Amino acid sequence: MASGTDVLTPPAPSPAAPPERPQGRKMVRWFDPLVLLRAGIRSAISTTIGEQADRRLLDALATPKVEPSDFSVDEAGRPREELWFDFVADLGDGWDSTYAVAQTVSRPTLTLKDETGTAYETRRGEVLVFGGDEVYPEASVQEYEERTVRPWAAAMKGQGPEPHLFAIPGNHDWYDGLVSFMRLFCQGRRSAGWRMHQRRSYFAVKLPHGWWLLGTDMQLDSDLDEPQVRYFQELAKQMKEEDRIILCLAEPAWLLAQVRPPGDRTYLDNNLVFLEQQVLGKKVSVFLTGDIHHYRRHANDEGRQKIIAGGGGAFLHPTHVPRKETALPEGFTARKTFPEPAVSRRLCWRNLGFVGHNPSLGLFTGFLYLLLAWMQVADLGAGGTVEWKLSRVLSAALVNPGVILLSVVLVLGMIGLADARFGRARQVAGLLHGVAHLAASLFVFRGAFALTGALLPLGSVPQELLGAVLVFAGGFLLGPTLLGLYLLISLNGFGAHANEAFSSLTIPDWKNFLRLRIDRDGRLWLYPIGLRRVPRAWKRGQTAREPEWVADDKNATPPELIEPPIVIGAARTAAPRVAERSFPEYAGPAAP
C-alpha cells in the first residue's frame, strides 16, 4: 500500500487546443419549415409591438437632446481635412460571407483596380456604418453574438484602431421589438472592437467640409415617428444653406414598388419625400440603403446618387428584376448593377437543384406525399387484393374525405404562396402549382406500390414498408424539385418571386460594400467594392497583425471595384456634380 506521500494526483487538465476552423454559423436556410414558422411568429409579435409600444418613443424621451456626433474636427478640436468611412448593410448571416466582408472592410488599406486598370489606394474608414438588418433570421442576443459580433471581432483583431460605429435597424432587427439592437448599438459601449455613440435607433454625424451623415429608422410599418421628425428638424436648423447630406435608409423606397408585390409598404416613399423636401430641404446628395441584397446604383443629371449596397453577408438577391424599370422621379436612371442581370438570370437556374439547397423542406414534402398515400391505401383493397391501376388509384383518391381535404388545403396554400406580381393570373399560377404537387404525389404513390407489389407479396408487411419508403423518397426528391421549377419559371419568365427564388439558393457570393472619402477639397468619393466569390476555407492567422482567420481558398476572388469611383463635387458648391469616370491623377490618400 502506498504511503501518503506516494499517492498519485491526476495531472492538471491541459488547456483545450484552439479550433483549427472557424466555429461560425451556416447561412440561414429560409425554406426550412422551422425557420419559416419561427420567423413568422416573430414577425407577427414584432408588428404588434411596433403598433402598440413603439420603442422609439421611449428612447426619444430618455435622450431628449439633439446632439450630432462631430467628426468635422479631430480629437484636438482642429478641423479635419479629410475623412474615410465605410457603409455595410445586410450582414450577420453565414460565417463565410459575413466574415469575408468584415475582413475586407477591416484591412488598414485596400488597393483596388477598376475596369480600366486604374489603381486606387483606399484606407479603412474611421467611421463604420451598418445600414440595416444586422442579423438574420431574427433579432436576439444570441443571434447577434454568433452571427454579427463574433465574426466582426475576429476580423478586426490586429487591424488597428477601433472604428466609430453607427447603425440603423432593418425589419429583422425589429423582430424582437428593437430590444437587442438597442442593447448592442445604443448604449455607448465598446463591443467587438467598435466604439459606439448613438442613443437612439437613428443618428446624425457631422462630417468635414459641410457634409452630414444621417441615419433613419422607418420601423416595420415604414413609419417616420413624430419624435424622429422633430430630431431631424432640429438638426436642419444647425445646417448651413450650402451643406449637403448623405442619407442612410433601411429600405430603397425608389425601387421597392417595382420589385415587391403591389401595395406592399405603400407609404414608405411618401415618408422619404416628406423627410427630403419638408424637413431637410433637398440637401440630400446621396441616398444609401440595403435591404435588397445586391449592388444597384441610380443617378440623375445633377449628380445625385441613390445606391443600394446590401451585400454585407446575407444571401444574394437577383438583379434581373424588374425586367423593365419604369422611370424614377427627378430623372434618376439605372447606372450599374452587381452582378450583371445576365449572371443573375443564370444563377436562377440553380433552383432545379432545390432539394440540395433545402433538404429539410424535402423531409416535409416526403412526409406530405406519404400522408396522402396512407389515406388511400385502405380504399384500394378489392376482394382481398389491391389494384394498382392509375384509374383505380385516382378514383380512390376522389372518394376519400381526408385526401380531398388535404388536397384542398395544399392547393389553397399554393395560391396563397403565389406572388402578387402575377397580377390577375396569381390564382391560376397557384392552382397549377398545387395541382402539379397532387399529380406528382399520385404518380409516386402508384409507382412505388406497383413496383413493390411486383417484387413482394401484396399486402405483406415488407411490401407496405418498402412502398412507404419509396413514397417518402419520391416526395423528398420530387416535391422540392417542383417548387424549384415553379420559382425558376416565375422569376425568369414573369419577374415574380424574386425573394423566394434567391433566398432558396442562399448564395454567399457577390458581396459588396461602400467605401467613402471626403477629400481635402471637400469632394465626396464613393468606392463600390465587390467580392465575386468569398472564401469557403480559412486558416488561423499566424501573426499579431493578422486577423484571427485568413482565407485558405485558392478559388476565392480578391476585392475589386464594381465600377470606377463616383466623385461628387464639394459640398460648398451650389449643386453637387458627379464625375462618371476614373481619376487617374489620384495616387492614394494624402500622407498624414
C-alpha positions as CSV (number, residue, x, y, z in Angstrom):
1,M,0.0,0.0,0.0
2,A,1.4,3.3,-1.0
3,S,2.2,5.9,1.7
4,G,0.5,9.3,1.8
5,T,3.5,10.8,0.0
6,D,3.2,8.3,-2.7
7,V,-0.4,9.0,-3.6
8,L,-0.7,9.9,-7.2
9,T,-2.6,13.0,-8.1
10,P,-4.2,13.3,-11.6
11,P,-2.3,15.8,-13.8
12,A,-3.9,19.2,-14.3
13,P,-6.0,19.2,-17.5
14,S,-4.2,20.8,-20.4
15,P,-6.0,23.7,-22.0
16,A,-8.1,22.8,-25.0
17,A,-6.4,23.4,-28.3
18,P,-7.9,26.3,-30.2
19,P,-10.1,25.1,-33.1
20,E,-8.4,24.9,-36.5
21,R,-11.5,26.1,-38.3
22,P,-14.0,28.9,-37.5
23,Q,-16.9,27.7,-35.4
24,G,-19.3,30.0,-37.3
25,R,-22.9,29.6,-38.2
26,K,-24.0,28.5,-41.7
27,M,-26.3,30.7,-43.8
28,V,-30.0,30.7,-42.8
29,R,-32.0,28.1,-44.7
30,W,-35.1,30.2,-45.4
31,F,-37.1,27.2,-46.7
32,D,-36.5,25.2,-43.5
33,P,-40.1,24.8,-42.1
34,L,-39.0,25.5,-38.6
35,V,-37.2,28.7,-39.7
36,L,-40.3,29.8,-41.6
37,L,-42.5,29.1,-38.6
38,R,-40.3,30.9,-36.1
39,A,-39.8,33.9,-38.4
40,G,-43.5,34.2,-39.0
41,I,-44.3,34.1,-35.3
42,R,-41.5,36.7,-34.6
43,S,-42.8,38.9,-37.4
44,A,-46.4,38.8,-36.0
45,I,-45.3,39.6,-32.5
46,S,-42.9,42.4,-33.5
47,T,-45.6,44.0,-35.7
48,T,-48.0,44.0,-32.7
49,I,-45.3,45.5,-30.5
50,G,-44.5,48.1,-33.1
51,E,-48.1,49.2,-33.3
52,Q,-48.8,49.2,-29.6
53,A,-45.5,50.1,-27.9
54,D,-43.1,51.8,-30.3
55,R,-39.6,51.6,-28.7
56,R,-38.5,54.8,-30.5
57,L,-40.9,57.0,-28.5
58,L,-39.4,55.8,-25.2
59,D,-35.8,56.3,-26.4
60,A,-36.7,59.8,-27.5
61,L,-38.0,60.6,-24.0
62,A,-34.8,59.1,-22.4
63,T,-32.5,61.2,-24.6
64,P,-34.2,64.4,-25.5
65,K,-31.1,66.3,-26.6
66,V,-30.3,66.6,-30.3
67,E,-26.5,66.5,-30.4
68,P,-24.9,65.1,-33.6
69,S,-21.6,63.3,-33.3
70,D,-19.0,65.7,-34.6
71,F,-16.3,64.3,-36.9
72,S,-15.7,67.5,-38.7
73,V,-12.9,68.1,-36.1
74,D,-10.3,65.8,-34.7
75,E,-9.8,64.9,-31.0
76,A,-7.8,68.0,-30.6
77,G,-10.6,70.2,-31.9
78,R,-8.8,71.0,-35.2
79,P,-10.9,70.9,-38.4
80,R,-10.4,67.7,-40.3
81,E,-9.1,68.0,-43.9
82,E,-10.4,64.5,-44.9
83,L,-12.3,61.5,-43.6
84,W,-12.7,57.9,-44.7
85,F,-15.8,55.9,-43.7
86,D,-17.5,52.6,-44.7
87,F,-21.1,51.5,-45.3
88,V,-22.1,47.9,-44.9
89,A,-25.7,46.6,-44.9
90,D,-27.5,43.3,-44.6
91,L,-24.9,41.4,-42.6
92,G,-25.0,38.8,-39.8
93,D,-25.8,35.7,-41.8
94,G,-23.4,32.9,-42.6
95,W,-19.8,32.9,-41.4
96,D,-18.1,32.8,-44.8
97,S,-19.9,35.7,-46.3
98,T,-20.2,37.9,-43.2
99,Y,-16.6,37.3,-42.2
100,A,-15.3,37.8,-45.8
101,V,-16.9,41.3,-45.9
102,A,-15.8,42.2,-42.3
103,Q,-12.2,41.2,-43.0
104,T,-12.1,43.2,-46.2
105,V,-13.6,46.2,-44.5
106,S,-11.1,45.9,-41.6
107,R,-7.9,45.9,-43.6
108,P,-5.9,49.1,-43.0
109,T,-5.6,49.7,-46.7
110,L,-7.0,48.2,-49.9
111,T,-5.6,48.7,-53.4
112,L,-8.3,48.3,-55.9
113,K,-8.4,48.4,-59.7
114,D,-11.4,49.4,-61.8
115,E,-12.3,48.0,-65.2
116,T,-9.8,50.3,-67.0
117,G,-6.9,49.0,-64.9
118,T,-6.5,52.2,-62.9
119,A,-5.5,51.5,-59.3
120,Y,-6.8,53.3,-56.2
121,E,-5.4,53.2,-52.7
122,T,-8.2,53.3,-50.2
123,R,-8.0,53.5,-46.4
124,R,-10.1,51.8,-43.8
125,G,-12.9,54.0,-42.5
126,E,-12.5,55.8,-39.2
127,V,-16.3,55.6,-39.1
128,L,-18.3,52.4,-39.8
129,V,-22.0,52.5,-40.7
130,F,-24.3,49.5,-40.5
131,G,-27.2,50.1,-42.9
132,G,-29.9,47.8,-41.5
133,D,-30.6,44.1,-41.0
134,E,-27.6,43.5,-38.8
135,V,-28.7,39.9,-38.1
136,Y,-30.7,37.0,-39.6
137,P,-33.2,35.4,-39.3
138,E,-34.5,37.4,-36.4
139,A,-33.0,39.6,-33.7
140,S,-31.9,38.1,-30.3
141,V,-28.9,38.5,-28.1
142,Q,-27.6,35.1,-29.1
143,E,-28.1,35.6,-32.9
144,Y,-26.3,39.0,-32.8
145,E,-23.4,37.4,-30.8
146,E,-22.9,34.4,-33.1
147,R,-23.7,35.9,-36.5
148,T,-22.5,39.5,-36.2
149,V,-20.3,40.3,-33.2
150,R,-18.1,37.2,-33.3
151,P,-17.1,37.4,-37.0
152,W,-16.5,41.1,-36.9
153,A,-14.5,40.9,-33.7
154,A,-12.3,38.1,-35.3
155,A,-11.9,40.2,-38.5
156,M,-10.8,43.4,-36.7
157,K,-8.2,41.6,-34.5
158,G,-4.8,43.2,-35.0
159,Q,-6.1,45.7,-37.7
160,G,-5.6,48.9,-35.9
161,P,-7.8,51.5,-34.1
162,E,-11.4,50.7,-33.4
163,P,-13.8,52.3,-35.8
164,H,-16.7,54.5,-34.6
165,L,-19.8,52.6,-35.3
166,F,-23.3,53.9,-36.2
167,A,-26.2,51.6,-37.1
168,I,-29.8,51.8,-38.2
169,P,-32.3,48.9,-37.8
170,G,-33.9,47.0,-40.6
171,N,-37.0,44.8,-40.4
172,H,-35.1,41.8,-39.0
173,D,-33.6,44.0,-36.2
174,W,-37.2,44.9,-35.3
175,Y,-38.3,41.3,-34.8
176,D,-37.8,41.5,-31.0
177,G,-39.2,45.0,-30.7
178,L,-35.7,46.5,-31.1
179,V,-34.6,45.3,-27.7
180,S,-31.4,43.5,-28.7
181,F,-30.5,46.3,-31.2
182,M,-30.7,49.0,-28.6
183,R,-28.7,46.9,-26.1
184,L,-25.9,46.3,-28.6
185,F,-25.7,49.6,-30.6
186,C,-27.2,52.3,-28.5
187,Q,-25.6,52.1,-25.0
188,G,-22.4,53.9,-25.8
189,R,-20.3,50.8,-25.1
190,R,-17.2,49.3,-26.7
191,S,-18.1,46.0,-28.2
192,A,-16.3,43.7,-30.7
193,G,-13.8,46.4,-31.3
194,W,-16.4,49.1,-32.1
195,R,-16.8,52.5,-30.4
196,M,-20.4,53.4,-30.3
197,H,-22.0,56.8,-29.6
198,Q,-25.7,56.8,-30.6
199,R,-28.5,56.7,-28.0
200,R,-31.4,56.3,-30.4
201,S,-32.1,53.9,-33.3
202,Y,-31.4,56.8,-35.7
203,F,-28.4,59.1,-35.7
204,A,-26.6,62.2,-37.1
205,V,-22.9,62.7,-37.8
206,K,-21.3,66.0,-38.7
207,L,-18.6,65.4,-41.3
208,P,-15.8,67.7,-42.7
209,H,-16.4,70.4,-45.4
210,G,-20.1,70.8,-44.8
211,W,-21.2,67.2,-45.2
212,W,-23.6,65.4,-42.9
213,L,-24.3,61.7,-42.4
214,L,-27.9,60.9,-41.2
215,G,-29.4,57.5,-40.4
216,T,-33.2,57.0,-40.2
217,D,-35.4,54.3,-38.6
218,M,-38.6,53.7,-40.5
219,Q,-39.7,50.8,-38.3
220,L,-41.6,47.7,-39.7
221,D,-44.5,49.7,-41.0
222,S,-42.3,52.3,-42.8
223,D,-43.4,54.8,-40.3
224,L,-41.5,58.0,-39.6
225,D,-42.5,58.8,-36.0
226,E,-43.0,62.3,-34.7
227,P,-40.0,62.5,-32.3
228,Q,-37.8,61.4,-35.2
229,V,-39.2,64.2,-37.4
230,R,-38.5,66.8,-34.6
231,Y,-35.0,65.3,-34.2
232,F,-34.2,66.0,-37.9
233,Q,-35.9,69.3,-37.9
234,E,-33.6,70.5,-35.1
235,L,-30.6,69.2,-37.0
236,A,-31.7,71.0,-40.1
237,K,-31.5,74.3,-38.1
238,Q,-27.8,73.5,-37.4
239,M,-27.0,73.2,-41.1
240,K,-25.9,75.9,-43.4
241,E,-27.6,76.5,-46.7
242,E,-24.7,75.1,-48.7
243,D,-24.3,71.9,-46.6
244,R,-25.0,68.5,-48.1
245,I,-26.4,65.2,-46.7
246,I,-25.7,61.5,-47.1
247,L,-28.9,59.9,-46.0
248,C,-28.9,56.2,-44.8
249,L,-32.2,54.3,-45.1
250,A,-33.2,50.8,-44.2
251,E,-35.1,50.3,-47.5
252,P,-34.8,51.6,-51.0
253,A,-38.2,53.4,-51.4
254,W,-37.4,54.3,-55.0
255,L,-37.2,50.7,-56.2
256,L,-39.5,48.7,-53.8
257,A,-42.6,49.5,-55.8
258,Q,-41.1,47.7,-58.8
259,V,-39.7,44.6,-57.2
260,R,-42.3,43.9,-54.4
261,P,-45.9,43.0,-54.7
262,P,-48.3,45.9,-55.5
263,G,-49.4,47.7,-52.3
264,D,-46.6,46.4,-50.2
265,R,-45.0,49.2,-48.0
266,T,-47.4,51.7,-49.5
267,Y,-46.3,54.9,-47.7
268,L,-42.5,54.5,-47.4
269,D,-41.9,56.6,-50.5
270,N,-44.2,59.3,-49.1
271,N,-42.2,59.3,-45.8
272,L,-39.0,59.7,-47.8
273,V,-40.3,62.6,-49.9
274,F,-41.6,64.3,-46.7
275,L,-38.2,63.9,-45.0
276,E,-36.2,65.1,-48.0
277,Q,-38.4,68.0,-49.1
278,Q,-40.1,69.3,-45.9
279,V,-37.5,68.6,-43.3
280,L,-34.1,68.5,-44.9
281,G,-34.7,71.0,-47.6
282,K,-33.5,69.0,-50.6
283,K,-29.9,68.9,-49.3
284,V,-29.6,65.1,-49.8
285,S,-26.9,64.4,-52.4
286,V,-26.5,60.6,-51.7
287,F,-29.1,58.1,-50.6
288,L,-27.6,54.9,-49.2
289,T,-29.5,51.7,-48.3
290,G,-29.5,47.9,-48.2
291,D,-32.5,45.6,-47.7
292,I,-32.1,44.3,-51.3
293,H,-29.0,42.1,-51.2
294,H,-27.1,43.3,-54.2
295,Y,-25.4,46.5,-55.6
296,R,-27.5,48.8,-57.7
297,R,-26.9,52.5,-58.4
298,H,-29.3,55.1,-59.8
299,A,-28.2,58.7,-60.6
300,N,-29.6,61.8,-62.3
301,D,-28.1,64.6,-64.3
302,E,-27.5,66.7,-61.3
303,G,-25.1,64.1,-59.9
304,R,-27.4,62.9,-57.1
305,Q,-27.0,59.3,-56.2
306,K,-29.3,56.5,-55.0
307,I,-27.3,53.5,-54.1
308,I,-28.4,50.0,-52.9
309,A,-25.5,48.2,-51.3
310,G,-27.0,45.3,-49.4
311,G,-24.1,42.9,-49.8
312,G,-22.8,42.6,-46.2
313,G,-23.3,38.9,-45.8
314,A,-26.9,37.9,-46.5
315,F,-28.0,35.7,-49.5
316,L,-27.8,37.3,-52.9
317,H,-30.9,38.9,-54.4
318,P,-31.5,38.9,-58.2
319,T,-30.5,41.9,-60.4
320,H,-32.6,40.9,-63.4
321,V,-35.8,42.2,-61.8
322,P,-37.6,44.4,-62.6
323,R,-37.4,43.1,-66.1
324,K,-38.0,46.7,-67.3
325,E,-37.6,49.6,-64.9
326,T,-40.1,52.4,-65.0
327,A,-38.8,55.9,-64.9
328,L,-37.9,57.2,-61.4
329,P,-38.9,60.7,-60.3
330,E,-36.4,63.6,-60.8
331,G,-34.6,61.9,-63.7
332,F,-32.9,59.0,-61.8
333,T,-31.8,56.2,-64.1
334,A,-30.1,52.9,-63.5
335,R,-26.3,53.1,-64.0
336,K,-24.8,49.8,-62.6
337,T,-25.7,46.5,-61.0
338,F,-23.5,43.8,-59.4
339,P,-23.8,41.1,-60.6
340,E,-24.9,41.8,-64.1
341,P,-28.5,40.8,-65.0
342,A,-27.3,38.1,-67.3
343,V,-25.3,36.5,-64.5
344,S,-28.3,36.8,-62.2
345,R,-30.6,35.0,-64.7
346,R,-28.1,32.1,-65.0
347,L,-27.9,31.8,-61.2
348,C,-31.7,31.3,-61.0
349,W,-31.4,28.0,-62.8
350,R,-29.8,26.6,-59.7
351,N,-33.4,26.2,-58.4
352,L,-33.6,23.0,-60.4
353,G,-31.4,21.5,-57.6
354,F,-33.7,22.9,-55.0
355,V,-33.6,19.8,-52.8
356,G,-29.9,20.0,-52.5
357,H,-30.1,23.6,-51.2
358,N,-33.1,22.9,-48.9
359,P,-33.1,19.2,-47.7
360,S,-35.2,20.0,-44.7
361,L,-38.1,21.0,-47.0
362,G,-37.7,17.7,-48.7
363,L,-38.4,15.9,-45.4
364,F,-41.6,17.9,-45.2
365,T,-42.8,17.1,-48.7
366,G,-41.8,13.5,-48.3
367,F,-44.0,13.3,-45.2
368,L,-46.8,15.1,-47.1
369,Y,-46.7,12.7,-50.0
370,L,-46.6,9.7,-47.6
371,L,-49.6,11.1,-45.7
372,L,-51.6,11.3,-48.9
373,A,-50.6,7.8,-49.9
374,W,-51.5,6.4,-46.4
375,M,-55.0,7.9,-46.7
376,Q,-55.7,6.0,-49.9
377,V,-54.3,2.5,-49.0
378,A,-57.4,1.4,-47.2
379,D,-59.6,2.3,-50.2
380,L,-57.7,0.2,-52.7
381,G,-58.5,-3.2,-51.3
382,A,-60.9,-5.2,-53.5
383,G,-61.7,-8.8,-52.5
384,G,-58.5,-9.2,-50.6
385,T,-56.3,-7.9,-53.3
386,V,-55.0,-4.4,-54.2
387,E,-55.3,-3.0,-57.7
388,W,-52.5,-0.5,-58.7
389,K,-54.0,0.7,-61.9
390,L,-53.9,4.5,-62.3
391,S,-57.7,4.8,-62.7
392,R,-58.2,2.8,-59.5
393,V,-55.8,4.9,-57.5
394,L,-57.4,8.1,-58.8
395,S,-60.9,7.0,-58.1
396,A,-59.9,6.0,-54.5
397,A,-58.4,9.5,-54.0
398,L,-61.6,11.2,-55.2
399,V,-63.8,9.5,-52.7
400,N,-61.6,9.8,-49.6
401,P,-62.6,12.8,-47.4
402,G,-59.1,13.0,-45.9
403,V,-57.4,13.1,-49.3
404,I,-59.8,15.7,-50.6
405,L,-59.4,17.9,-47.5
406,L,-55.6,17.8,-47.6
407,S,-55.6,18.4,-51.3
408,V,-57.8,21.5,-51.0
409,V,-55.5,22.8,-48.2
410,L,-52.5,22.2,-50.4
411,V,-53.9,24.0,-53.4
412,L,-55.1,26.9,-51.3
413,G,-51.7,27.1,-49.7
414,M,-50.0,27.3,-53.1
415,I,-52.5,30.0,-54.2
416,G,-51.6,32.0,-51.1
417,L,-47.9,31.5,-51.8
418,A,-48.2,32.8,-55.4
419,D,-46.6,36.3,-55.8
420,A,-49.0,39.2,-56.2
421,R,-46.8,40.3,-59.1
422,F,-48.5,37.7,-61.2
423,G,-51.5,40.1,-61.1
424,R,-54.8,38.6,-62.2
425,A,-53.0,35.4,-63.0
426,R,-52.0,34.8,-59.4
427,Q,-54.8,32.3,-58.7
428,V,-54.0,30.4,-61.9
429,A,-50.3,30.2,-61.1
430,G,-51.0,29.0,-57.5
431,L,-53.6,26.5,-58.8
432,L,-51.3,25.0,-61.4
433,H,-48.5,24.7,-58.8
434,G,-50.8,23.0,-56.3
435,V,-52.3,20.6,-58.9
436,A,-48.7,19.7,-60.0
437,H,-47.9,18.5,-56.5
438,L,-51.1,16.5,-56.3
439,A,-50.4,14.8,-59.6
440,A,-46.8,14.1,-58.6
441,S,-47.9,12.5,-55.3
442,L,-50.4,10.4,-57.1
443,F,-47.8,9.1,-59.6
444,V,-45.2,8.5,-56.9
445,F,-47.8,6.6,-54.8
446,R,-49.0,4.4,-57.7
447,G,-45.5,3.8,-59.0
448,A,-44.0,2.9,-55.6
449,F,-46.6,0.3,-54.6
450,A,-47.0,-1.1,-58.1
451,L,-43.2,-1.8,-58.1
452,T,-43.1,-3.3,-54.7
453,G,-46.2,-5.3,-55.4
454,A,-44.4,-6.9,-58.4
455,L,-41.5,-7.9,-56.1
456,L,-43.1,-8.8,-52.9
457,P,-46.4,-10.5,-51.8
458,L,-49.3,-8.0,-52.0
459,G,-50.4,-6.7,-48.6
460,S,-47.4,-8.1,-46.8
461,V,-45.6,-6.0,-44.2
462,P,-42.3,-5.9,-46.2
463,Q,-44.2,-4.7,-49.3
464,E,-46.0,-1.9,-47.4
465,L,-42.9,-0.8,-45.6
466,L,-40.8,-0.7,-48.8
467,G,-43.6,1.1,-50.6
468,A,-43.8,3.7,-47.8
469,V,-40.0,4.3,-48.0
470,L,-40.2,4.7,-51.8
471,V,-43.2,7.2,-51.5
472,F,-41.3,9.2,-48.9
473,A,-38.1,9.2,-51.1
474,G,-40.2,10.3,-54.1
475,G,-41.8,13.1,-52.1
476,F,-38.4,14.1,-50.8
477,L,-36.9,14.5,-54.3
478,L,-39.9,15.5,-56.4
479,G,-41.7,18.0,-54.1
480,P,-38.8,20.4,-53.7
481,T,-37.9,20.0,-57.4
482,L,-41.4,21.0,-58.5
483,L,-41.1,24.1,-56.2
484,G,-37.7,25.0,-57.6
485,L,-39.1,24.6,-61.2
486,Y,-42.0,26.9,-60.3
487,L,-39.7,29.5,-58.8
488,L,-37.4,29.4,-61.9
489,I,-40.3,29.9,-64.3
490,S,-41.9,32.5,-62.1
491,L,-38.7,34.7,-61.9
492,N,-37.1,34.2,-65.3
493,G,-40.4,34.1,-67.1
494,F,-42.6,36.6,-65.2
495,G,-40.4,38.6,-62.9
496,A,-42.2,37.2,-59.8
497,H,-41.0,35.6,-56.6
498,A,-37.7,37.4,-56.7
499,N,-37.1,37.0,-52.9
500,E,-38.2,33.3,-52.8
501,A,-36.3,32.2,-55.9
502,F,-32.9,33.5,-54.5
503,S,-33.4,33.0,-50.7
504,S,-33.8,29.3,-51.7
505,L,-30.3,29.3,-53.1
506,T,-28.5,31.0,-50.1
507,I,-25.8,32.2,-52.5
508,P,-22.9,33.6,-50.3
509,D,-21.0,35.2,-53.2
510,W,-21.3,38.6,-55.0
511,K,-20.9,40.5,-51.7
512,N,-20.4,44.3,-51.7
513,F,-20.0,47.4,-49.5
514,L,-19.2,51.1,-50.0
515,R,-16.1,52.9,-49.0
516,L,-16.4,56.7,-48.9
517,R,-13.9,59.5,-48.6
518,I,-14.3,63.3,-48.1
519,D,-11.0,64.7,-49.5
520,R,-9.2,67.9,-48.7
521,D,-11.1,69.8,-51.4
522,G,-14.5,68.8,-49.9
523,R,-15.3,66.3,-52.7
524,L,-17.1,63.0,-51.8
525,W,-15.6,59.9,-53.3
526,L,-17.6,56.7,-53.3
527,Y,-15.8,53.4,-54.0
528,P,-18.2,50.4,-54.6
529,I,-16.3,47.3,-53.6
530,G,-17.3,43.8,-54.6
531,L,-16.3,40.2,-53.8
532,R,-17.3,37.8,-56.6
533,R,-16.5,34.7,-54.6
534,V,-16.0,34.6,-50.9
535,P,-13.6,32.0,-49.3
536,R,-15.1,28.7,-48.1
537,A,-11.9,27.7,-46.2
538,W,-9.9,29.5,-43.5
539,K,-6.8,29.1,-41.5
540,R,-5.7,30.7,-38.3
541,G,-3.7,34.0,-38.6
542,Q,-0.1,33.5,-37.7
543,T,1.0,37.0,-36.6
544,A,-0.3,39.7,-34.3
545,R,-1.0,41.9,-37.2
546,E,-3.3,39.4,-39.0
547,P,-7.0,38.9,-38.2
548,E,-8.0,35.8,-36.3
549,W,-8.7,33.9,-39.6
550,V,-7.3,34.3,-43.1
551,A,-8.5,32.9,-46.3
552,D,-7.3,29.4,-47.3
553,D,-9.2,29.0,-50.6
554,K,-7.5,29.4,-53.9
555,N,-10.8,29.8,-55.7
556,A,-11.8,32.9,-53.7
557,T,-11.5,36.2,-55.6
558,P,-9.9,39.4,-54.3
559,P,-11.9,42.6,-53.6
560,E,-12.5,44.7,-56.7
561,L,-14.1,48.0,-57.7
562,I,-17.5,47.3,-59.1
563,E,-17.3,50.5,-61.2
564,P,-14.9,53.5,-61.2
565,P,-15.2,55.8,-58.2
566,I,-18.2,58.1,-58.2
567,V,-17.0,61.6,-57.3
568,I,-19.4,64.3,-56.1
569,G,-18.3,68.0,-56.0
570,A,-17.6,69.8,-52.8
571,A,-20.5,70.4,-50.5
572,R,-19.9,74.1,-50.6
573,T,-20.8,74.3,-54.3
574,A,-24.3,75.4,-55.3
575,A,-25.2,72.0,-56.8
576,P,-23.3,68.7,-56.5
577,R,-21.9,67.4,-59.7
578,V,-20.7,63.9,-60.4
579,A,-17.8,62.6,-62.4
580,E,-18.8,59.3,-64.0
581,R,-15.2,58.4,-64.8
582,S,-12.0,57.3,-63.1
583,F,-9.5,59.8,-61.7
584,P,-6.0,58.6,-62.7
585,E,-4.3,61.6,-61.1
586,Y,-5.4,60.3,-57.6
587,A,-2.4,58.3,-56.3
588,G,-3.8,57.4,-52.9
589,P,-4.6,59.1,-49.6
590,A,-2.5,62.1,-48.6
591,A,0.2,61.5,-46.2
592,P,-0.8,62.0,-42.6
